[in-house]
């Protein structure tokens, strides 16, 4: 039963990652960083909500596997995502211990998670000289539109999460 | 009861070990800045192809139907314009044939098999791009099985967009010239005032919205708007000579700096990269 639930969670996250990839494929490109960039984060939001429902050491295992999958398939081996996903699992276990969120709480938690993830990745890109994207432009042209876009999507994520969530017997 | 608990402990131990291994792998990867292994590439390749053919292509087809319907309204006007252009095209094609046959004769006379400008193109589509938009990379649906090799140039209808940096069996990763951190410098040539000047395209400057090129030739003056093309000096299998990269925006050279550099406005439109082509030098083996 426990393992079945873990599989169910994995499949849900995989589907969310596919949806993210499909949305970003059809959103306007911005390779020259001259206009607004929107990064869909349905997978990350779903992960942030689902991770608390998994008990024991499987929680961190689930986080690590989701991070590996995202790193390999979508971010060209940028392994920081493994650490970010494990960090979210830790925060959800020991800092924000609430078992079930209300709609507003879940949206705020999801947006905060995306905010931290974007800042960490931007910092990593900056210190490794991968980008010279100025901070103000990053905040206005990438972070703000991404947060607004995902805030709207977070309602849908919450609705789906409530439909798939089952109690582990 | 005891056996069950022991089994559960064993299972938990295994899960903890796998998790720790994955976290260590993550930290090592970050510290060593390692590139993707072949297993990772195959896995990524498979997922990208499945996503493209099962999900993105049907959606593209449906959205394409709507845009085609909208375009039908302008067909009459477009047809009239195309008819005008067709006359010009026939004249150009005839001239092209004459020049091509003259070139072949010159090659025979001078015993040259291939020119650095000889190349053929393989049309392809972009099947995936970096979801996080940091790497400036796209994945195309041509790979090793189609003869794609690392270092080949990739072009759009308006000019060069990047080079192939990783090749899998069915797909390849293209690093765009709009990348702020260039992995390999592209040899280019500036044609100004009837003269050719050589340089290396280093990176894309997001503040100036232009490529930054370090000049290798001694230059006194460069005309604004001069054409910048690939020089074909990258070696066998790399980009051929004469692919348009952009036009010269500004040139800076001071007595204090040893190297002179210039800014070049890209000819390619990086906002529209659905259909691209891989350029294969004819003399590449």
Interface residues (C-beta under 8 A of the other chain):
Chain A: X18 X20 X21 X22 X24 X25 X26 X28 X29 X30 X31 X32 X33 X34 X37 X39 X40 X56 X57 X58 X60 X61 X63 X64 X65 X67 X68 X71 X72 X73 X74 X75 X76 X77 X78 X79 X80 X82 X83 X86 X121 X124 X125 X128 X129 X130 X131 X132 X133 X134
Chain B: X12 X15 X16 X18 X19 X22 X23 X25 X26 X27 X29 X30 X33 X34 X35 X36 X40 X43 X44 X47 X48 X51 X55 X56 X59 X63 X128 X129 X130 X131 X132 X133 X134 X135 X136 X137 X173 X176 X178 X180 X181 X204 X206 X207 X209 X266 X270 X271 X272 X273
